[in-house]
Amino acid sequence: MTSESNRTGALGVNYVEKVVLKWGWGYQRIDQENDDGFDGIIYVRSKKVDPKKPDDKRKQSWEGTGGLIHVQIKTGEGYISSKNRQEIRLNLDNLPAKRVLWKKSVLPCILIFVYEDEKGDEYSYWADVKSDETYVSQTSSLIKVPLKNRFFVSPECKGPLRKLARISQGYGPKPVIDLSKYDSLNGILEPKLPGGLNLPLKSKAAQFYKNWKRNGACNPYFGVVLINRTGWSHITRKDRPMARIESSFALLPYASRIINDISSWRMLTPVRKYNNRQDKHITCVDFVGLTAKVVMRNRGTTEVMVVLKREAKFKDGDFSTEPETRLWFYTVYEPGRGK
């Protein structure tokens, strides 16, 4: 014999598993005696295809990205306290205690709410339970689930969770560049923007970028990295907030040190293939990230991410040949402050 709440809970878990598998991701249930506030773990995966036969499903596979998400599942209309066009509010027992457990996790954590309407149609949404904005107050039993956070088989629903899962990759140890003690470029470029207080920030950044372009950049893993208009144009694009442009300007000297010193990297985007170009070559483009903790002379330690644009060109579309690969400096930012 099983209770109605157990039956309803099992329906919710089955729904979540179905959605995750449709996405090509993985879901691992956590036994009740080990749950500690979680029902399972989502494994974020990316699709791999044979570039010679991209439509051959026998040659397709799903590779782990390293992204993980802890999951708590709640099922049934009985949890609903109120609902409007923006959100559903759920009433959960012992929410402050559960919040403490969720905060302790080193992984991103979400609550997935699953329910059926009167017609039997299933709906599901999720909330980031590590975010303070999810809670009505510190002591309240109410949690806010935004209706924009749909959890459904449609591929567009994967994007926000894929982005959230990247946080789990940020807990690993980062290489350290201590610029308070040494200059990793040995005086080739100044470890700070040139010029005094009277020179505008953009002018100082432009002068540094010009010198950086003239001296060039070489990464221990990738080799030559192009410093040209690609990165400058992206950093200064019109739709980018001025505060972020200024932040990237100030980080340019640290970007030059990270490219010079850091060999560990990770993919930031899936590979995009372009095969309709006039040169008849097939070009694959993606973006990779180099991350380090930089010890600065005047403001302590901060995490800095450098993004490189990578292009692999297969001449005449021949995948059996070694591609021509080029990399460009694309942007630099502090992950905690946005791009």
Backbone hydrogen bonds in HBPLUS format (Angstrom, degrees):
<---DONOR---> <-ACCEPTOR-->    atom                        ^
c    i                          cat <-CA-CA->   ^        H-A-AA   ^      H-
h    n   atom  resd res      DA  || num        DHA   H-A  angle D-A-AA Bond
n    s   type  num  typ     dist DA aas  dist angle  dist       angle   num
A0007-ARG N   A0003-SER O   3.07 MM   4  6.39 155.5  2.13 145.6 152.4     1
A0008-THR N   A0004-GLU O   2.88 MM   4  6.11 163.9  1.90 152.7 156.7     2
A0009-GLY N   A0005-SER O   2.88 MM   4  5.98 156.5  1.93 141.2 148.4     3
A0010-ALA N   A0006-ASN O   2.95 MM   4  6.12 151.9  2.03 144.2 151.1     4
A0011-LEU N   A0007-ARG O   3.12 MM   4  6.44 148.1  2.23 143.7 151.9     5
A0012-GLY N   A0008-THR O   3.14 MM   4  6.52 150.1  2.24 146.6 154.3     6
A0013-VAL N   A0009-GLY O   3.08 MM   4  6.41 158.1  2.12 150.2 155.5     7
A0014-ASN N   A0010-ALA O   2.94 MM   4  6.12 162.6  1.97 149.5 154.4     8
A0015-TYR N   A0011-LEU O   2.97 MM   4  6.15 150.1  2.06 142.1 150.2     9
A0016-VAL N   A0012-GLY O   3.04 MM   4  6.32 162.8  2.07 151.1 154.8    10
A0017-GLU N   A0013-VAL O   2.94 MM   4  6.19 165.1  1.96 154.5 158.6    11
A0018-LYS N   A0014-ASN O   2.97 MM   4  6.14 155.0  2.04 144.5 151.2    12
A0019-VAL N   A0015-TYR O   3.06 MM   4  6.37 162.6  2.09 154.9 158.3    13
A0020-VAL N   A0016-VAL O   3.00 MM   4  6.18 172.1  2.01 158.0 160.1    14
A0021-LEU N   A0017-GLU O   2.95 MM   4  6.06 161.8  1.99 150.1 155.0    15
A0022-LYS N   A0018-LYS O   3.00 MM   4  6.16 150.2  2.09 144.4 152.7    16
A0023-TRP N   A0019-VAL O   3.11 MM   4  6.44 141.3  2.27 144.1 154.4    17
A0023-TRP N   A0020-VAL O   3.15 MM   3  5.15 125.6  2.46  93.3 107.0    18
A0025-TRP N   A0020-VAL O   3.00 MM   5  5.29 146.4  2.12 164.0 153.8    19
A0024-GLY N   A0021-LEU O   2.98 MM   3  4.95 146.3  2.10  98.4 109.1    20
A0026-GLY N   A0043-TYR O   3.00 MM  17  4.77 166.4  2.01 139.7 143.8    21
A0043-TYR N   A0026-GLY O   2.78 MM  17  4.77 167.4  1.80 136.6 139.7    22
A0028-GLN N   A0041-ILE O   2.95 MM  13  5.25 163.6  1.98 150.9 156.3    23
A0041-ILE N   A0028-GLN O   2.94 MM  13  5.25 146.3  2.06 138.9 149.7    24
A0030-ILE N   A0039-ASP O   2.94 MM   9  5.32 158.4  1.99 133.9 129.6    25
A0034-ASN N   A0031-ASP O   2.91 MM   3  5.44 154.1  1.98 115.6 124.1    26
A0035-ASP N   A0032-GLN O   3.36 MM   3  5.12 173.5  2.37 103.4 105.3    27
A0038-PHE N   A0035-ASP O   2.85 MM   3  4.90 147.8  1.95 108.1 118.9    28
A0039-ASP N   A0071-VAL O   2.67 MM  32  5.78 157.7  1.71 152.5 160.6    29
A0040-GLY N   A0071-VAL O   3.24 MM  31  5.19 148.4  2.34 141.7 141.4    30
A0071-VAL N   A0040-GLY O   2.89 MM  31  5.19 152.7  1.97 157.3 150.5    31
A0042-ILE N   A0069-ILE O   2.85 MM  27  5.07 164.9  1.88 150.6 154.3    32
A0069-ILE N   A0042-ILE O   3.07 MM  27  5.07 145.4  2.20 140.0 146.1    33
A0044-VAL N   A0067-GLY O   3.00 MM  23  5.15 172.0  2.01 148.0 148.9    34
A0065-THR N   A0044-VAL O   3.05 MM  21  6.01 170.3  2.06 154.7 151.9    35
A0046-SER N   A0063-GLU O   2.82 MM  17  5.36 158.7  1.86 148.4 152.1    36
A0063-GLU N   A0046-SER O   2.83 MM  17  5.36 162.8  1.86 161.2 157.4    37
A0048-LYS N   A0061-SER O   2.72 MM  13  5.15 170.6  1.73 156.4 156.0    38
A0061-SER N   A0048-LYS O   2.94 MM  13  5.15 154.6  2.01 145.0 150.6    39
A0053-LYS N   A0050-ASP O   2.84 MM   3  5.23 130.7  2.08 110.9 124.7    40
A0056-ASP N   A0053-LYS O   3.11 MM   3  5.48 166.7  2.13 117.3 121.5    41
A0059-LYS N   A0056-ASP O   3.01 MM   3  5.66 155.9  2.07 117.2 124.3    42
A0060-GLN N   A0057-LYS O   3.20 MM   3  4.99 166.5  2.22 102.7 104.9    43
A0070-HIS N   A0108-PRO O   2.84 MM  38  6.12 159.5  1.88 170.9 165.0    44
A0110-ILE N   A0070-HIS O   2.99 MM  40  6.39 159.3  2.04 155.0 158.7    45
A0072-GLN N   A0110-ILE O   2.97 MM  38  6.36 151.0  2.06 154.9 162.6    46
A0112-ILE N   A0072-GLN O   2.81 MM  40  6.23 158.1  1.86 160.4 167.9    47
A0074-LYS N   A0112-ILE O   2.92 MM  38  6.25 164.7  1.94 159.2 162.2    48
A0114-VAL N   A0074-LYS O   2.88 MM  40  6.32 159.8  1.92 157.1 163.9    49
A0076-GLY N   A0114-VAL O   2.81 MM  38  6.33 155.6  1.87 156.6 165.0    50
A0079-TYR N   A0076-GLY O   3.45 MM   3  6.42 176.6  2.45 123.4 123.9    51
A0080-ILE N   A0077-GLU O   3.01 MM   3  5.42 153.8  2.08 113.7 121.4    52
A0091-ASN N   A0079-TYR O   2.79 MM  12  5.43 159.2  1.83 156.7 162.0    53
A0081-SER N   A0089-ARG O   2.67 MM   8  5.43 175.6  1.67 159.5 159.5    54
A0082-SER N   A0089-ARG O   3.42 MM   7  5.25 154.9  2.49 129.9 133.6    55
A0089-ARG N   A0082-SER O   2.89 MM   7  5.25 176.0  1.89 150.4 151.7    56
A0084-ASN N   A0087-GLU O   3.02 MM   3  5.65 163.6  2.05 164.5 169.6    57
A0147-LEU N   A0086-GLN O   2.89 MM  61  5.61 173.1  1.89 136.5 138.8    58
A0088-ILE N   A0145-VAL O   2.93 MM  57  5.13 158.0  1.98 139.2 145.3    59
A0145-VAL N   A0088-ILE O   2.80 MM  57  5.13 162.1  1.83 156.5 162.4    60
A0090-LEU N   A0143-ILE O   2.88 MM  53  5.28 160.8  1.92 154.3 158.0    61
A0143-ILE N   A0090-LEU O   2.93 MM  53  5.28 150.7  2.02 144.8 154.2    62
A0092-LEU N   A0141-SER O   2.91 MM  49  5.48 165.6  1.93 163.0 160.7    63
A0098-LYS N   A0094-ASN O   3.05 MM   4  6.33 158.5  2.10 154.1 160.9    64
A0099-ARG N   A0095-LEU O   2.81 MM   4  5.98 153.1  1.89 156.3 164.2    65
A0100-VAL N   A0096-PRO O   3.25 MM   4  6.53 145.6  2.37 139.4 146.6    66
A0101-LEU N   A0097-ALA O   3.34 MM   4  6.75 154.6  2.41 143.8 149.4    67
A0102-TRP N   A0098-LYS O   2.91 MM   4  6.25 160.3  1.95 154.9 160.6    68
A0103-LYS N   A0099-ARG O   2.93 MM   4  6.09 153.9  1.99 147.1 153.9    69
A0104-LYS N   A0100-VAL O   3.21 MM   4  6.42 140.1  2.38 140.1 149.7    70
A0104-LYS N   A0101-LEU O   3.19 MM   3  5.25 128.3  2.47  95.8 108.8    71
A0105-SER N   A0102-TRP O   3.32 MM   3  5.56 143.6  2.46 101.7 110.9    72
A0129-VAL N   A0109-CYS O   3.07 MM  20  5.80 138.7  2.25 131.2 142.0    73
A0111-LEU N   A0127-ALA O   2.91 MM  16  5.30 153.9  1.98 148.0 156.5    74
A0127-ALA N   A0111-LEU O   2.92 MM  16  5.30 144.4  2.05 142.3 153.8    75
A0113-PHE N   A0125-TYR O   2.77 MM  12  5.42 164.6  1.79 165.0 169.8    76
A0125-TYR N   A0113-PHE O   3.04 MM  12  5.42 149.0  2.14 143.9 152.7    77
A0115-TYR N   A0123-TYR O   2.96 MM   8  5.52 159.8  2.00 155.5 160.5    78
A0123-TYR N   A0115-TYR O   2.84 MM   8  5.52 155.0  1.91 166.2 174.5    79
A0117-ASP N   A0121-ASP O   2.98 MM   4  5.55 150.5  2.07 146.3 154.3    80
A0120-GLY N   A0117-ASP O   2.98 MM   3  5.31 160.9  2.01 112.7 118.8    81
A0151-PHE N   A0124-SER O   2.89 MM  27  5.15 164.9  1.91 132.0 127.9    82
A0126-TRP N   A0149-ASN O   2.98 MM  23  5.57 146.2  2.09 147.9 158.3    83
A0131-SER N   A0128-ASP O   3.23 MM   3  5.67 161.6  2.27 111.6 117.1    84
A0134-THR N   A0131-SER O   3.15 MM   3  5.66 163.2  2.18 113.0 118.2    85
A0135-TYR N   A0132-ASP O   3.25 MM   3  5.83 162.2  2.28 115.7 120.2    86
A0144-LYS N   A0134-THR O   2.76 MM  10  5.11 174.2  1.76 163.7 164.2    87
A0149-ASN N   A0146-PRO O   3.19 MM   3  5.64 155.2  2.25 108.9 115.8    88
A0157-CYS N   A0154-SER O   3.02 MM   3  5.77 160.0  2.06 123.0 129.0    89
A0158-LYS N   A0155-PRO O   3.02 MM   3  5.61 164.1  2.05 118.2 123.3    90
A0161-LEU N   A0158-LYS O   3.10 MM   3  5.50 118.4  2.50 109.4 124.4    91
A0162-ARG N   A0158-LYS O   2.83 MM   4  5.98 153.4  1.90 159.9 168.5    92
A0163-LYS N   A0159-GLY O   2.96 MM   4  6.23 159.1  2.01 155.6 161.0    93
A0164-LEU N   A0160-PRO O   2.98 MM   4  6.20 154.4  2.05 138.6 146.0    94
A0165-ALA N   A0161-LEU O   2.85 MM   4  6.02 151.6  1.93 144.8 152.2    95
A0166-ARG N   A0163-LYS O   3.20 MM   3  5.39 140.3  2.37 100.1 110.7    96
A0167-ILE N   A0164-LEU O   3.11 MM   3  5.79 155.3  2.17 115.1 121.5    97
A0168-SER N   A0165-ALA O   2.96 MM   3  5.56 139.7  2.12 113.2 122.4    98
A0169-GLN N   A0166-ARG O   2.99 MM   3  5.32 144.5  2.12 105.5 115.9    99
A0170-GLY N   A0167-ILE O   2.84 MM   3  5.13 153.4  1.91 108.5 117.5   100
A0293-LYS N   A0175-PRO O   2.87 MM 118  6.22 163.9  1.89 161.0 165.5   101
A0177-ILE N   A0293-LYS O   2.88 MM 116  6.24 159.5  1.92 154.5 159.8   102
A0295-VAL N   A0177-ILE O   2.88 MM 118  6.16 163.6  1.91 146.3 151.5   103
A0181-LYS N   A0178-ASP O   3.39 MM   3  5.93 165.8  2.41 108.8 112.9   104
A0182-TYR N   A0178-ASP O   3.35 MM   4  6.61 157.9  2.40 146.5 152.8   105
A0179-LEU N   A0295-VAL O   2.92 MM 116  5.60 131.9  2.15 141.2 151.2   106
A0186-ASN N   A0183-ASP O   3.03 MM   3  5.43 165.4  2.05 118.3 120.9   107
A0188-ILE N   A0185-LEU O   3.02 MM   3  5.60 169.8  2.03 124.1 127.1   108
A0199-LEU N   A0196-GLY O   3.29 MM   3  5.73 160.7  2.32 110.4 116.0   109
A0204-LYS N   A0200-PRO O   3.06 MM   4  6.42 157.5  2.11 154.5 161.1   110
A0205-ALA N   A0201-LEU O   2.88 MM   4  6.12 159.9  1.92 153.1 158.9   111
A0206-ALA N   A0202-LYS O   2.85 MM   4  5.99 157.1  1.90 146.5 153.1   112
A0207-GLN N   A0203-SER O   3.01 MM   4  6.18 153.9  2.08 144.5 150.9   113
A0208-PHE N   A0204-LYS O   3.03 MM   4  6.29 159.8  2.07 147.1 152.5   114
A0209-TYR N   A0205-ALA O   2.87 MM   4  6.06 164.2  1.89 151.9 156.6   115
A0210-LYS N   A0206-ALA O   2.93 MM   4  6.06 152.5  2.01 142.7 150.1   116
A0211-ASN N   A0207-GLN O   3.06 MM   4  6.31 159.2  2.11 147.5 152.4   117
A0212-TRP N   A0208-PHE O   2.82 MM   4  6.06 156.1  1.88 152.0 159.7   118
A0213-LYS N   A0209-TYR O   2.86 MM   4  6.03 159.4  1.90 148.5 153.5   119
A0214-ARG N   A0210-LYS O   3.06 MM   4  6.27 154.7  2.12 142.4 149.2   120
A0215-ASN N   A0211-ASN O   2.99 MM   4  6.24 154.0  2.06 148.6 154.9   121
A0216-GLY N   A0212-TRP O   2.82 MM   4  5.87 142.5  1.96 147.2 157.9   122
A0225-VAL N   A0217-ALA O   3.01 MM   8  5.34 169.1  2.02 133.2 134.0   123
A0219-ASN N   A0223-GLY O   2.67 MM   4  4.73 168.1  1.69 137.5 134.5   124
A0223-GLY N   A0219-ASN O   2.91 MM   4  4.73 145.2  2.03 126.0 134.5   125
A0226-LEU N   A0327-LEU O   2.80 MM 101  6.08 171.9  1.80 151.5 148.7   126
A0329-PHE N   A0226-LEU O   2.96 MM 103  6.17 161.9  2.00 166.2 162.4   127
A0233-SER N   A0229-ARG O   2.82 MM   4  5.70 164.7  1.85 149.8 154.3   128
A0234-HIS N   A0230-THR O   3.20 MM   4  6.31 152.3  2.28 138.8 146.2   129
A0235-ILE N   A0231-GLY O   2.98 MM   4  6.18 166.7  2.00 157.9 161.0   130
A0236-THR N   A0232-TRP O   3.09 MM   4  6.16 157.6  2.14 147.9 153.5   131
A0237-ARG N   A0234-HIS O   3.49 MM   3  5.31 171.3  2.50 103.1 104.4   132
A0240-ARG N   A0237-ARG O   3.22 MM   3  5.76 165.1  2.24 119.4 122.1   133
A0244-ARG N   A0241-PRO O   3.09 MM   3  5.50 127.9  2.38 106.8 119.1   134
A0245-ILE N   A0241-PRO O   3.13 MM   4  6.50 150.7  2.22 149.6 158.5   135
A0246-GLU N   A0242-MET O   2.95 MM   4  6.20 165.2  1.97 156.9 159.8   136
A0247-SER N   A0243-ALA O   3.01 MM   4  6.17 147.2  2.12 134.9 144.3   137
A0248-SER N   A0244-ARG O   2.98 MM   4  6.18 159.2  2.02 145.1 149.5   138
A0249-PHE N   A0245-ILE O   2.94 MM   4  6.25 153.8  2.01 148.1 155.9   139
A0250-ALA N   A0246-GLU O   3.08 MM   4  6.34 162.7  2.11 149.0 152.0   140
A0251-LEU N   A0247-SER O   3.11 MM   4  6.35 133.1  2.34 138.7 151.5   141
A0251-LEU N   A0248-SER O   3.12 MM   3  4.99 129.4  2.39  92.9 106.7   142
A0252-LEU N   A0249-PHE O   3.23 MM   3  5.51 161.7  2.27 108.8 114.3   143
A0254-TYR N   A0251-LEU O   2.95 MM   3  5.31 123.0  2.28 109.0 123.9   144
A0255-ALA N   A0251-LEU O   2.92 MM   4  6.22 146.8  2.03 153.6 164.2   145
A0255-ALA N   A0252-LEU O   3.11 MM   3  4.95 119.4  2.49  92.7 108.2   146
A0256-SER N   A0252-LEU O   3.09 MM   4  6.41 152.8  2.17 153.2 158.9   147
A0257-ARG N   A0253-PRO O   3.37 MM   4  6.67 146.4  2.49 134.7 142.6   148
A0258-ILE N   A0254-TYR O   2.96 MM   4  6.21 156.2  2.01 149.2 155.6   149
A0259-ILE N   A0255-ALA O   3.01 MM   4  6.20 170.3  2.02 155.1 157.0   150
A0260-ASN N   A0256-SER O   3.19 MM   4  6.21 149.3  2.29 132.9 141.4   151
A0261-ASP N   A0257-ARG O   2.94 MM   4  6.01 139.9  2.10 145.0 154.9   152
A0262-ILE N   A0258-ILE O   2.87 MM   4  5.37 169.2  1.89 150.8 154.0   153
A0266-ARG N   A0289-GLY O   3.19 MM  23  5.47 144.2  2.33 139.9 150.1   154
A0289-GLY N   A0266-ARG O   2.86 MM  23  5.47 162.0  1.89 158.6 164.4   155
A0268-LEU N   A0287-PHE O   2.83 MM  19  5.51 167.0  1.85 156.8 153.9   156
A0272-ARG N   A0285-VAL O   2.86 MM  13  5.24 169.5  1.87 150.0 153.2   157
A0285-VAL N   A0272-ARG O   2.84 MM  13  5.24 161.2  1.88 149.3 154.7   158
A0274-TYR N   A0283-THR O   2.76 MM   9  5.16 158.1  1.81 154.6 162.2   159
A0283-THR N   A0274-TYR O   2.93 MM   9  5.16 167.6  1.94 151.0 152.4   160
A0280-LYS N   A0277-ARG O   3.10 MM   3  5.61 164.0  2.13 116.8 121.4   161
A0282-ILE N   A0314-PHE O   3.12 MM  32  5.22 157.6  2.17 149.7 149.6   162
A0314-PHE N   A0282-ILE O   2.77 MM  32  5.22 174.8  1.78 165.0 163.9   163
A0284-CYS N   A0312-ALA O   2.83 MM  28  5.14 167.1  1.84 150.2 153.8   164
A0312-ALA N   A0284-CYS O   2.85 MM  28  5.14 165.1  1.87 153.1 158.2   165
A0286-ASP N   A0310-ARG O   3.06 MM  24  5.42 156.3  2.12 147.3 154.5   166
A0310-ARG N   A0286-ASP O   2.85 MM  24  5.42 175.4  1.85 164.4 163.3   167
A0288-VAL N   A0308-LEU O   2.96 MM  20  5.35 158.3  2.01 151.9 158.1   168
A0308-LEU N   A0288-VAL O   2.86 MM  20  5.35 168.7  1.88 159.5 163.4   169
A0290-LEU N   A0306-VAL O   2.87 MM  16  5.13 159.9  1.91 150.9 157.6   170
A0306-VAL N   A0290-LEU O   2.82 MM  16  5.13 168.6  1.83 156.1 160.1   171
A0292-ALA N   A0304-VAL O   3.15 MM  12  5.65 154.4  2.21 151.4 159.2   172
A0304-VAL N   A0292-ALA O   2.92 MM  12  5.65 169.5  1.93 168.1 170.5   173
A0294-VAL N   A0302-THR O   2.83 MM   8  5.53 163.3  1.86 168.9 163.2   174
A0302-THR N   A0294-VAL O   3.08 MM   8  5.53 153.4  2.15 141.4 148.4   175
A0296-MET N   A0300-GLY O   2.76 MM   4  5.24 168.9  1.77 150.3 149.3   176
A0305-MET N   A0333-TYR O   2.85 MM  28  5.52 179.5  1.85 176.6 176.4   177
A0333-TYR N   A0305-MET O   3.03 MM  28  5.52 155.6  2.10 151.2 159.0   178
A0307-VAL N   A0331-THR O   2.91 MM  24  5.27 173.1  1.92 150.8 153.0   179
A0330-TYR N   A0307-VAL O   2.86 MM  23  5.43 151.8  1.93 164.1 159.2   180
A0331-THR N   A0307-VAL O   3.33 MM  24  5.27 152.6  2.41 133.5 136.0   181
A0309-LYS N   A0328-TRP O   2.92 MM  19  5.13 151.9  2.00 144.8 151.9   182
A0328-TRP N   A0309-LYS O   2.87 MM  19  5.13 151.9  1.95 143.4 152.8   183
A0311-GLU N   A0326-ARG O   2.88 MM  15  5.34 163.5  1.91 162.4 166.0   184
A0326-ARG N   A0311-GLU O   2.91 MM  15  5.34 154.6  1.98 149.5 157.9   185
A0313-LYS N   A0324-GLU O   2.82 MM  11  5.06 165.6  1.84 141.8 145.9   186
A0324-GLU N   A0313-LYS O   2.94 MM  11  5.06 157.8  1.99 146.3 143.9   187
A0317-GLY N   A0314-PHE O   3.12 MM   3  5.22 152.6  2.20 128.5 123.2   188
A0318-ASP N   A0315-LYS O   3.08 MM   3  5.98 168.6  2.10 127.7 130.0   189
A0321-THR N   A0318-ASP O   3.40 MM   3  5.98 168.3  2.42 111.9 115.3   190
A0337-ARG N   A0334-GLU O   2.81 MM   3  5.44 159.4  1.85 125.9 133.0   191
A0338-GLY N   A0335-PRO O   3.43 MM   3  5.38 166.2  2.45 102.6 106.5   192
